[in-house]
Amino acid sequence: MMPVCSQDVVTARTPGVDLTRCVVVAIDVGKREALAGVEDFTGTALCRPIAFAMNRSGVDAMVASVTAAMPADPVVVRVGVEACGHYHQPVTAAGVLPVSWELVGLNPAWVTAQRRVNGTARRKTDAIDVAAIADLLRSGKGYALPRPGEALVELTAWVAHRRRRVHVRSGLKNQLNGQLDRSF
């Protein structure tokens, strides 16, 4: 069973909610570029898919495009990102997306299973992945992604940098010791 993103989950099956005022932003991230699909909970596309660069200015442009396409006062804006390595982190970092938007992470296996349900298991394109992510978000699947503070994000980057340097140093030391052992 997949965990849900919050206590009071709004899904496409929630009675009494205007589904046209509930927005799903499905983001399929890549190394350098991402694709975002914006739909309401009925599955109607609110704008064309938005391709954007995976940097701060690209994400800001995507947020501006999504905001322009949304209804004036949405009930909920659920943003779903497939957690794939570290490539999704520029979108999920602190202060990138508006605080009022729900940020939901999805397991890549869930997206693959949803593609299979949609009948597109053998093909994998960004547009197909966006459709699968949107279907999962409308049904309330996913887990809440933490929004760490800027200092914590920077500290994590420094720790990763130091860890890589230590691994390189240890590998070089082991290689030199092995060469010395063979020569004597």
MDTraj code that builds the backbone (N, CA, C; nanometers):
import mdtraj as md
import numpy as np

residues = "MET MET PRO VAL CYS SER GLN ASP VAL VAL THR ALA ARG THR PRO GLY VAL ASP LEU THR ARG CYS VAL VAL VAL ALA ILE ASP VAL GLY LYS ARG GLU ALA LEU ALA GLY VAL GLU ASP PHE THR GLY THR ALA LEU CYS ARG PRO ILE ALA PHE ALA MET ASN ARG SER GLY VAL ASP ALA MET VAL ALA SER VAL THR ALA ALA MET PRO ALA ASP PRO VAL VAL VAL ARG VAL GLY VAL GLU ALA CYS GLY HIS TYR HIS GLN PRO VAL THR ALA ALA GLY VAL LEU PRO VAL SER TRP GLU LEU VAL GLY LEU ASN PRO ALA TRP VAL THR ALA GLN ARG ARG VAL ASN GLY THR ALA ARG ARG LYS THR ASP ALA ILE ASP VAL ALA ALA ILE ALA ASP LEU LEU ARG SER GLY LYS GLY TYR ALA LEU PRO ARG PRO GLY GLU ALA LEU VAL GLU LEU THR ALA TRP VAL ALA HIS ARG ARG ARG ARG VAL HIS VAL ARG SER GLY LEU LYS ASN GLN LEU ASN GLY GLN LEU ASP ARG SER PHE".split()
xyz = np.array([
    [0.0840, -0.1190, 0.0000],
    [0.0000, 0.0000, 0.0000],
    [0.0879, 0.1245, 0.0000],
    [0.0541, 0.2214, -0.0826],
    [0.1311, 0.3448, -0.0919],
    [0.0821, 0.4448, 0.0122],
    [0.1759, 0.5129, 0.0801],
    [0.1326, 0.6131, 0.1765],
    [0.0725, 0.7343, 0.1066],
    [-0.0151, 0.8034, 0.1759],
    [-0.0773, 0.9223, 0.1195],
    [-0.0022, 1.0457, 0.1654],
    [-0.0274, 1.1579, 0.1020],
    [0.0538, 1.2762, 0.1252],
    [0.0083, 1.3609, 0.2436],
    [-0.1124, 1.3531, 0.2869],
    [-0.1555, 1.4344, 0.4009],
    [-0.2772, 1.3706, 0.4660],
    [-0.3196, 1.4267, 0.5777],
    [-0.4327, 1.3728, 0.6512],
    [-0.5620, 1.3856, 0.5708],
    [-0.5905, 1.5030, 0.5213],
    [-0.7143, 1.5261, 0.4467],
    [-0.6829, 1.5321, 0.2977],
    [-0.6751, 1.4153, 0.2387],
    [-0.6374, 1.4030, 0.0983],
    [-0.7575, 1.4328, 0.0106],
    [-0.7369, 1.5212, -0.0851],
    [-0.8391, 1.5495, -0.1850],
    [-0.8040, 1.4655, -0.3065],
    [-0.8951, 1.3774, -0.3462],
    [-0.8727, 1.2957, -0.4656],
    [-0.9858, 1.3205, -0.5640],
    [-0.9752, 1.2583, -0.6781],
    [-1.0777, 1.2732, -0.7809],
    [-1.2108, 1.2130, -0.7362],
    [-1.2083, 1.1304, -0.6315],
    [-1.3310, 1.0678, -0.5827],
    [-1.3892, 1.1399, -0.4607],
    [-1.3342, 1.2538, -0.4214],
    [-1.3826, 1.3258, -0.3048],
    [-1.5142, 1.3950, -0.3370],
    [-1.6207, 1.3649, -0.2618],
    [-1.7498, 1.4280, -0.2906],
    [-1.7529, 1.5738, -0.2433],
    [-1.8259, 1.6553, -0.3155],
    [-1.8484, 1.7939, -0.2753],
    [-1.7357, 1.8896, -0.3081],
    [-1.6346, 1.8469, -0.3804],
    [-1.5229, 1.9345, -0.4159],
    [-1.5300, 1.9625, -0.5653],
    [-1.5169, 2.0894, -0.6015],
    [-1.5157, 2.1272, -0.7425],
    [-1.3827, 2.0828, -0.8026],
    [-1.3858, 1.9776, -0.8817],
    [-1.2633, 1.9180, -0.9339],
    [-1.1895, 2.0083, -1.0320],
    [-1.2589, 2.1073, -1.0868],
    [-1.1919, 2.1993, -1.1790],
    [-1.1072, 2.3022, -1.1040],
    [-1.1258, 2.3121, -0.9713],
    [-1.0449, 2.4042, -0.8901],
    [-0.9310, 2.3329, -0.8180],
    [-0.9144, 2.2043, -0.8452],
    [-0.8041, 2.1253, -0.7907],
    [-0.7049, 2.1008, -0.9034],
    [-0.5790, 2.1342, -0.8796],
    [-0.4785, 2.1320, -0.9857],
    [-0.3713, 2.0277, -0.9550],
    [-0.3316, 1.9559, -1.0578],
    [-0.2235, 1.8582, -1.0509],
    [-0.1109, 1.9072, -1.1412],
    [0.0100, 1.9147, -1.0860],
    [0.1280, 1.9488, -1.1645],
    [0.2203, 1.8277, -1.1599],
    [0.2257, 1.7547, -1.2689],
    [0.3088, 1.6343, -1.2776],
    [0.4402, 1.6695, -1.3453],
    [0.5514, 1.6425, -1.2766],
    [0.6829, 1.6802, -1.3286],
    [0.7676, 1.5556, -1.3492],
    [0.8145, 1.5377, -1.4715],
    [0.9096, 1.4315, -1.5037],
    [1.0454, 1.4971, -1.5216],
    [1.1364, 1.4702, -1.4286],
    [1.2659, 1.5375, -1.4293],
    [1.3688, 1.4564, -1.5061],
    [1.4677, 1.5282, -1.5552],
    [1.5819, 1.4675, -1.6227],
    [1.7085, 1.5343, -1.5741],
    [1.8181, 1.5047, -1.6394],
    [1.9460, 1.5619, -1.5967],
    [1.9509, 1.7124, -1.6186],
    [1.9125, 1.7547, -1.7366],
    [1.9232, 1.8965, -1.7707],
    [1.7886, 1.9635, -1.7967],
    [1.6880, 1.8836, -1.8248],
    [1.5582, 1.9373, -1.8636],
    [1.4473, 1.8554, -1.7989],
    [1.3337, 1.9186, -1.7804],
    [1.2178, 1.8504, -1.7225],
    [1.0933, 1.8893, -1.8010],
    [0.9875, 1.8123, -1.7800],
    [0.8598, 1.8385, -1.8447],
    [0.7520, 1.8380, -1.7384],
    [0.6689, 1.9414, -1.7394],
    [0.5597, 1.9526, -1.6425],
    [0.4269, 1.9549, -1.7168],
    [0.3334, 1.8760, -1.6665],
    [0.1978, 1.8751, -1.7187],
    [0.1048, 1.9337, -1.6139],
    [0.0148, 2.0217, -1.6548],
    [-0.0767, 2.0879, -1.5625],
    [-0.2189, 2.0494, -1.6001],
    [-0.2887, 1.9861, -1.5053],
    [-0.4253, 1.9396, -1.5288],
    [-0.5095, 1.9703, -1.4067],
    [-0.6416, 1.9709, -1.4269],
    [-0.7289, 1.9735, -1.3099],
    [-0.7612, 1.8293, -1.2727],
    [-0.8388, 1.8087, -1.1681],
    [-0.8648, 1.6736, -1.1206],
    [-0.9592, 1.5949, -1.2110],
    [-1.0187, 1.6593, -1.3104],
    [-1.0994, 1.5855, -1.4073],
    [-1.0130, 1.5280, -1.5185],
    [-0.8861, 1.5659, -1.5232],
    [-0.7953, 1.5188, -1.6278],
    [-0.7841, 1.6124, -1.7449],
    [-0.8481, 1.7286, -1.7368],
    [-0.8420, 1.8268, -1.8445],
    [-0.7123, 1.9067, -1.8340],
    [-0.6377, 1.9110, -1.9426],
    [-0.5128, 1.9870, -1.9441],
    [-0.5436, 2.1356, -1.9374],
    [-0.4762, 2.2068, -1.8472],
    [-0.4967, 2.3511, -1.8332],
    [-0.4049, 2.4308, -1.9241],
    [-0.2979, 2.3675, -1.9700],
    [-0.2076, 2.4309, -2.0665],
    [-0.1268, 2.3199, -2.1326],
    [-0.0497, 2.3580, -2.2315],
    [0.0371, 2.2605, -2.2976],
    [0.1467, 2.2185, -2.2007],
    [0.2058, 2.1017, -2.2201],
    [0.3169, 2.0614, -2.1335],
    [0.4291, 2.1653, -2.1373],
    [0.4878, 2.1895, -2.0218],
    [0.5888, 2.2936, -2.0071],
    [0.7257, 2.2278, -1.9943],
    [0.8117, 2.2492, -2.0912],
    [0.9501, 2.2021, -2.0829],
    [1.0328, 2.3145, -2.0213],
    [1.1163, 2.2789, -1.9246],
    [1.1976, 2.3815, -1.8589],
    [1.3332, 2.3243, -1.8199],
    [1.4304, 2.4134, -1.8075],
    [1.5659, 2.3740, -1.7684],
    [1.5684, 2.3425, -1.6196],
    [1.6527, 2.2505, -1.5809],
    [1.6630, 2.2109, -1.4406],
    [1.7598, 2.3023, -1.3656],
    [1.7248, 2.4290, -1.3630],
    [1.7981, 2.5264, -1.2829],
    [1.6966, 2.6232, -1.2232],
    [1.7435, 2.7146, -1.1420],
    [1.6520, 2.8024, -1.0696],
    [1.5670, 2.8876, -1.1635],
    [1.6278, 2.9440, -1.2675],
    [1.5501, 3.0288, -1.3585],
    [1.4490, 2.9463, -1.4382],
    [1.4854, 2.8235, -1.4749],
    [1.3916, 2.7375, -1.5462],
    [1.2727, 2.6989, -1.4605],
    [1.2985, 2.6654, -1.3331],
    [1.1899, 2.6294, -1.2419],
    [1.1022, 2.7505, -1.2136],
    [1.1637, 2.8693, -1.1990],
    [1.0846, 2.9909, -1.1776],
    [0.9928, 3.0191, -1.2966],
    [1.0430, 2.9973, -1.4187],
    [0.9601, 3.0170, -1.5376],
    [0.8453, 2.9158, -1.5413],
    [0.8728, 2.7921, -1.4995],
    [0.7679, 2.6900, -1.4946],
    [0.6617, 2.7282, -1.3928],
    [0.7025, 2.7761, -1.2758],
    [0.6065, 2.8173, -1.1716],
    [0.5194, 2.9312, -1.2238],
    [0.5791, 3.0270, -1.2951],
    [0.5020, 3.1381, -1.3508],
    [0.4008, 3.0882, -1.4548],
    [0.4402, 2.9934, -1.5384],
    [0.3489, 2.9383, -1.6389],
    [0.2344, 2.8609, -1.5745],
    [0.2659, 2.7840, -1.4701],
    [0.1625, 2.7072, -1.4006],
    [0.0652, 2.8014, -1.3313],
    [0.1161, 2.9038, -1.2665],
    [0.0310, 3.0008, -1.1968],
    [-0.0620, 3.0718, -1.2947],
    [-0.0125, 3.1028, -1.4126],
    [-0.0951, 3.1693, -1.5125],
    [-0.2049, 3.0771, -1.5655],
    [-0.1795, 2.9457, -1.5677],
    [-0.2770, 2.8517, -1.6228],
    [-0.3806, 2.8060, -1.5204],
    [-0.3540, 2.8248, -1.3922],
    [-0.4432, 2.7758, -1.2866],
    [-0.5686, 2.8606, -1.2743],
    [-0.6741, 2.8037, -1.2138],
    [-0.7908, 2.8850, -1.1810],
    [-0.7530, 2.9898, -1.0755],
    [-0.8372, 3.0907, -1.0604],
    [-0.8046, 3.2034, -0.9725],
    [-0.7825, 3.1618, -0.8273],
    [-0.8671, 3.0769, -0.7728],
    [-0.8515, 3.0356, -0.6331],
    [-0.8606, 2.8839, -0.6221],
    [-0.7498, 2.8140, -0.6477],
    [-0.7546, 2.6677, -0.6453],
    [-0.7731, 2.6139, -0.5032],
    [-0.8422, 2.5023, -0.4912],
    [-0.8603, 2.4363, -0.3624],
    [-0.7294, 2.3728, -0.3186],
    [-0.6647, 2.3049, -0.4105],
    [-0.5380, 2.2391, -0.3822],
    [-0.4533, 2.2390, -0.5093],
    [-0.3237, 2.2564, -0.4916],
    [-0.2283, 2.2417, -0.6011],
    [-0.1304, 2.1343, -0.5558],
    [-0.1376, 2.0195, -0.6197],
    [-0.0521, 1.9060, -0.5836],
    [0.0544, 1.8895, -0.6903],
    [0.1797, 1.9038, -0.6491],
    [0.2938, 1.8897, -0.7393],
    [0.3576, 1.7547, -0.7131],
    [0.3676, 1.6729, -0.8156],
    [0.4266, 1.5408, -0.8020],
    [0.5554, 1.5293, -0.8793],
    [0.6575, 1.4762, -0.8115],
    [0.7884, 1.4580, -0.8725],
    [0.8304, 1.3130, -0.8515],
    [0.8712, 1.2492, -0.9597],
    [0.9235, 1.1134, -0.9485],
    [1.0637, 1.1228, -0.8896],
    [1.0852, 1.0576, -0.7768],
    [1.2151, 1.0624, -0.7100],
    [1.3135, 0.9750, -0.7867],
    [1.4022, 1.0393, -0.8602],
    [1.4978, 0.9634, -0.9409],
    [1.6390, 1.0153, -0.9131],
    [1.7080, 0.9415, -0.8280],
    [1.8420, 0.9831, -0.7915],
    [1.8374, 1.1174, -0.7238],
    [1.9239, 1.2052, -0.7640],
    [1.9256, 1.3409, -0.7087],
    [1.8762, 1.4430, -0.8096],
    [1.8298, 1.3986, -0.9256],
    [1.7908, 1.4912, -1.0316],
    [1.6677, 1.5736, -0.9956],
    [1.5842, 1.5247, -0.9052],
    [1.4628, 1.5970, -0.8691],
    [1.4883, 1.7065, -0.7661],
    [1.6060, 1.7138, -0.7075],
    [1.6323, 1.8068, -0.5990],
    [1.6236, 1.9552, -0.6363],
    [1.6607, 1.9984, -0.7578],
    [1.6415, 2.1406, -0.7888],
    [1.4950, 2.1851, -0.7832],
    [1.4023, 2.0929, -0.8052],
    [1.2599, 2.1275, -0.7994],
    [1.2094, 2.1240, -0.6554],
    [1.2658, 2.0347, -0.5734],
    [1.2149, 2.0149, -0.4376],
    [1.2915, 2.0933, -0.3323],
    [1.3897, 2.1729, -0.3710],
    [1.4686, 2.2487, -0.2738],
    [1.3833, 2.3557, -0.2058],
    [1.4330, 2.4043, -0.0947],
    [1.3602, 2.5040, -0.0156],
    [1.3433, 2.6340, -0.0936],
    [1.2237, 2.6890, -0.0882],
    [1.1960, 2.8192, -0.1469],
    [1.1780, 2.8200, -0.2976],
    [1.1788, 2.7055, -0.3620],
    [1.1655, 2.7018, -0.5078],
    [1.0191, 2.7084, -0.5489],
    [0.9372, 2.6241, -0.4885],
    [0.7938, 2.6220, -0.5180],
    [0.7185, 2.7003, -0.4116],
    [0.6028, 2.7551, -0.4457],
    [0.5224, 2.8249, -0.3448],
    [0.4884, 2.7330, -0.2269],
    [0.4862, 2.7888, -0.1080],
    [0.4634, 2.7112, 0.0141],
    [0.3235, 2.6496, 0.0164],
    [0.2274, 2.7141, -0.0473],
    [0.0901, 2.6642, -0.0452],
    [0.0710, 2.5396, -0.1330],
    [0.1666, 2.5076, -0.2171],
    [0.1558, 2.3914, -0.3032],
    [0.2005, 2.2672, -0.2275],
    [0.1247, 2.1572, -0.2413],
    [0.1636, 2.0287, -0.1831],
    [0.2735, 1.9687, -0.2702],
    [0.3814, 1.9287, -0.2083],
    [0.4910, 1.8663, -0.2806],
    [0.4916, 1.7179, -0.2471],
    [0.4742, 1.6346, -0.3493],
    [0.4577, 1.4910, -0.3305],
    [0.5644, 1.4172, -0.4100],
    [0.6271, 1.3195, -0.3450],
    [0.7247, 1.2346, -0.4118],
    [0.6614, 1.1034, -0.4531],
    [0.7043, 1.0510, -0.5649],
    [0.6520, 0.9243, -0.6157],
    [0.7674, 0.8297, -0.6435],
    [0.7497, 0.7055, -0.6052],
    [0.8472, 0.6017, -0.6304],
    [0.8478, 0.5697, -0.7801],
    [0.9652, 0.5554, -0.8428],
    [0.9693, 0.5227, -0.9855],
    [0.8974, 0.3924, -1.0203],
    [0.8955, 0.2976, -0.9274],
    [0.8244, 0.1719, -0.9530],
    [0.6737, 0.1958, -0.9643],
    [0.6213, 0.2903, -0.8865],
    [0.4788, 0.3237, -0.8950],
    [0.4467, 0.3821, -1.0318],
    [0.5359, 0.4696, -1.0808],
    [0.5136, 0.5319, -1.2113],
    [0.5186, 0.4260, -1.3214],
    [0.6121, 0.3327, -1.3100],
    [0.6204, 0.2241, -1.4077],
    [0.4934, 0.1399, -1.4051],
    [0.4449, 0.1090, -1.2857],
    [0.3214, 0.0304, -1.2742],
    [0.2028, 0.1059, -1.3333],
    [0.1972, 0.2369, -1.3113],
    [0.0874, 0.3166, -1.3664],
    [0.0953, 0.3236, -1.5179],
    [0.2175, 0.3311, -1.5735],
    [0.2321, 0.3269, -1.7200],
    [0.1775, 0.1956, -1.7736],
    [0.2028, 0.0876, -1.7014],
    [0.1518, -0.0440, -1.7414],
    [-0.0004, -0.0437, -1.7378],
    [-0.0591, 0.0150, -1.6343],
    [-0.2052, 0.0238, -1.6239],
    [-0.2621, 0.1063, -1.7389],
    [-0.1918, 0.2133, -1.7764],
    [-0.2368, 0.3002, -1.8852],
    [-0.2173, 0.2371, -2.0228],
    [-0.1485, 0.1224, -2.0275],
    [-0.1276, 0.0545, -2.1552],
    [-0.0060, 0.1015, -2.2312],
    [0.0849, 0.1706, -2.1645],
    [0.2043, 0.2219, -2.2318],
    [0.3309, 0.1725, -2.1624],
    [0.3297, 0.0469, -2.1185],
    [0.4416, -0.0063, -2.0403],
    [0.5694, -0.0173, -2.1225],
    [0.5586, -0.0476, -2.2504],
    [0.6785, -0.0703, -2.3309],
    [0.7428, 0.0593, -2.3804],
    [0.6653, 0.1668, -2.3839],
    [0.7194, 0.2949, -2.4287],
    [0.7444, 0.3836, -2.3084],
    [0.8553, 0.4547, -2.3110],
    [0.8849, 0.5458, -2.2002],
    [0.9281, 0.6797, -2.2593],
    [0.8368, 0.7723, -2.2594],
    [0.8679, 0.9080, -2.3008],
    [0.8306, 1.0006, -2.1860],
    [0.8768, 1.1230, -2.1936],
    [0.8447, 1.2194, -2.0883],
    [0.6946, 1.2435, -2.0800],
    [0.6280, 1.2544, -2.1932],
    [0.4835, 1.2809, -2.1927],
    [0.4055, 1.1644, -2.1314],
    [0.4475, 1.0419, -2.1583],
    [0.3807, 0.9251, -2.1003],
    [0.4027, 0.9209, -1.9493],
    [0.5253, 0.9531, -1.9053],
    [0.5538, 0.9573, -1.7623],
    [0.4737, 1.0662, -1.6923],
    [0.4581, 1.1815, -1.7562],
    [0.3791, 1.2907, -1.6984],
    [0.2341, 1.2471, -1.6809],
    [0.1804, 1.1764, -1.7783],
    [0.0422, 1.1280, -1.7676],
    [0.0281, 1.0281, -1.6530],
    [0.1264, 0.9393, -1.6382],
    [0.1215, 0.8409, -1.5296],
    [0.1332, 0.9098, -1.3936],
    [0.2206, 1.0088, -1.3823],
    [0.2375, 1.0826, -1.2564],
    [0.1090, 1.1566, -1.2222],
    [0.0465, 1.2181, -1.3216],
    [-0.0790, 1.2906, -1.2976],
    [-0.1884, 1.1958, -1.2492],
    [-0.1967, 1.0765, -1.3072],
    [-0.2963, 0.9785, -1.2624],
    [-0.2735, 0.9395, -1.1169],
    [-0.1475, 0.9188, -1.0796],
    [-0.1157, 0.8827, -0.9408],
    [-0.1506, 0.9960, -0.8443],
    [-0.1246, 1.1190, -0.8854],
    [-0.1534, 1.2337, -0.7983],
    [-0.3030, 1.2524, -0.7781],
    [-0.3802, 1.2352, -0.8852],
    [-0.5254, 1.2496, -0.8732],
    [-0.5852, 1.1448, -0.7802],
    [-0.5229, 1.0274, -0.7738],
    [-0.5759, 0.9219, -0.6876],
    [-0.5238, 0.9320, -0.5446],
    [-0.4412, 1.0331, -0.5143],
    [-0.3952, 1.0554, -0.3779],
    [-0.2706, 0.9784, -0.3396],
    [-0.2009, 0.9185, -0.4350],
    [-0.0805, 0.8413, -0.4051],
    [0.0386, 0.9342, -0.3861],
    [0.1378, 0.8856, -0.3150],
    [0.2610, 0.9603, -0.2969],
    [0.2903, 0.9842, -0.1507],
    [0.4060, 1.0435, -0.1264],
    [0.4465, 1.0758, 0.0095],
    [0.4958, 1.2203, 0.0128],
    [0.4707, 1.2850, 0.1243],
    [0.5084, 1.4257, 0.1373],
    [0.6604, 1.4377, 0.1377],
    [0.7118, 1.5252, 0.0534],
    [0.8554, 1.5492, 0.0497],
    [0.8894, 1.6595, 0.1488],
    [0.9944, 1.6406, 0.2264],
    [1.0341, 1.7466, 0.3188],
    [1.0904, 1.8645, 0.2410],
    [1.0727, 1.9810, 0.2953],
    [1.1305, 2.1010, 0.2350],
    [1.2360, 2.1548, 0.3310],
    [1.3590, 2.1024, 0.3198],
    [1.4625, 2.1444, 0.4135],
    [1.5010, 2.2902, 0.3915],
    [1.5509, 2.3517, 0.4979],
    [1.5947, 2.4905, 0.4887],
    [1.7173, 2.5033, 0.3998],
    [1.7449, 2.6256, 0.3595],
    [1.8560, 2.6505, 0.2688],
    [1.9895, 2.6099, 0.3305],
    [2.0054, 2.6335, 0.4608],
    [2.1306, 2.5974, 0.5271],
    [2.1517, 2.4466, 0.5258],
    [2.0455, 2.3712, 0.5460],
    [2.0564, 2.2250, 0.5446],
    [2.0899, 2.1732, 0.4058],
    [2.0332, 2.2333, 0.3028],
    [2.0648, 2.1930, 0.1656],
    [2.2124, 2.2197, 0.1357],
    [2.2620, 2.3363, 0.1763],
    [2.4027, 2.3693, 0.1535],
    [2.4947, 2.2753, 0.2318],
    [2.4596, 2.2460, 0.3565],
    [2.5394, 2.1551, 0.4371],
    [2.5430, 2.0157, 0.3752],
    [2.4319, 1.9694, 0.3244],
    [2.4265, 1.8384, 0.2582],
    [2.5182, 1.8359, 0.1364],
    [2.5205, 1.9442, 0.0609],
    [2.6082, 1.9513, -0.0564],
    [2.7549, 1.9475, -0.0149],
    [2.7909, 2.0195, 0.0921],
    [2.9299, 2.0193, 0.1397],
    [2.9701, 1.8808, 0.1900],
    [2.8801, 1.8115, 0.2599],
    [2.9094, 1.6773, 0.3090],
    [2.9314, 1.5822, 0.1920],
    [2.8484, 1.5903, 0.0905],
    [2.8645, 1.5049, -0.0273],
    [2.9964, 1.5341, -0.0981],
    [3.0324, 1.6609, -0.1069],
    [3.1590, 1.6996, -0.1705],
    [3.2767, 1.6405, -0.0932],
    [3.2745, 1.6536, 0.0391],
    [3.3833, 1.5993, 0.1225],
    [3.3886, 1.4477, 0.1122],
    [3.2736, 1.3821, 0.1099],
    [3.2696, 1.2360, 0.0997],
    [3.3330, 1.1895, -0.0313],
    [3.3054, 1.2593, -0.1406],
    [3.3667, 1.2218, -0.2685],
    [3.5182, 1.2368, -0.2628],
    [3.5656, 1.3448, -0.2017],
    [3.7104, 1.3672, -0.1907],
    [3.7761, 1.2602, -0.1053],
    [3.7123, 1.2194, 0.0034],
    [3.7669, 1.1148, 0.0894],
    [3.7737, 0.9828, 0.0134],
    [3.6702, 0.9508, -0.0644],
    [3.6712, 0.8270, -0.1427],
    [3.7840, 0.8277, -0.2454],
    [3.8072, 0.9389, -0.3100],
    [3.9153, 0.9482, -0.4080],
    [4.0495, 0.9317, -0.3392],
    [4.0672, 0.9971, -0.2251],
    [4.1929, 0.9884, -0.1503],
    [4.2177, 0.8458, -0.1040],
    [4.1156, 0.7801, -0.0510],
    [4.1308, 0.6415, -0.0041],
    [4.1646, 0.5479, -0.1197],
    [4.1001, 0.5653, -0.2322],
    [4.1285, 0.4823, -0.3486],
    [4.2704, 0.5007, -0.3980],
    [4.3165, 0.6247, -0.4031],
    [4.4531, 0.6518, -0.4476],
    [4.5541, 0.5914, -0.3500],
    [4.5291, 0.6060, -0.2209],
    [4.6180, 0.5501, -0.1182],
    [4.6257, 0.3980, -0.1315],
    [4.5108, 0.3331, -0.1497],
    [4.5094, 0.1871, -0.1655],
    [4.5832, 0.1439, -0.2915],
    [4.5675, 0.2203, -0.3988],
    [4.6362, 0.1864, -0.5235],
    [4.7872, 0.1994, -0.5068],
    [4.8326, 0.3075, -0.4427],
    [4.9768, 0.3256, -0.4214],
    [5.0339, 0.2183, -0.3294],
    [4.9624, 0.1843, -0.2228],
    [5.0091, 0.0779, -0.1336],
    [5.0175, -0.0552, -0.2080],
    [4.9221, -0.0840, -0.2927],
    [4.9240, -0.2076, -0.3715],
    [5.0430, -0.2106, -0.4671],
    [5.0733, -0.0979, -0.5301],
    [5.1874, -0.0908, -0.6202],
    [5.3179, -0.1107, -0.5430],
    [5.3298, -0.0508, -0.4256],
    [5.4494, -0.0673, -0.3440],
    [5.4647, -0.2119, -0.2979],
    [5.3556, -0.2750, -0.2594],
    [5.3621, -0.4149, -0.2164],
    [5.4086, -0.5042, -0.3298],
    [5.3658, -0.4789, -0.4526],
    [5.4053, -0.5604, -0.5669],
    [5.5518, -0.5387, -0.6056],
    [5.6003, -0.4175, -0.5852],
    [5.7364, -0.3878, -0.6276],
    [5.8404, -0.4398, -0.5295],
    [5.8036, -0.4637, -0.4047],
    [5.9031, -0.5129, -0.3062],
    [5.8784, -0.6532, -0.2754],
])
top = md.Topology()
chain = top.add_chain()
for i, resn in enumerate(residues, 1):
    res = top.add_residue(resn, chain, resSeq=i)
    for name in ("N", "CA", "C"):
        top.add_atom(name, md.element.get_by_symbol(name[0]), res)
traj = md.Trajectory(xyz[None], top)
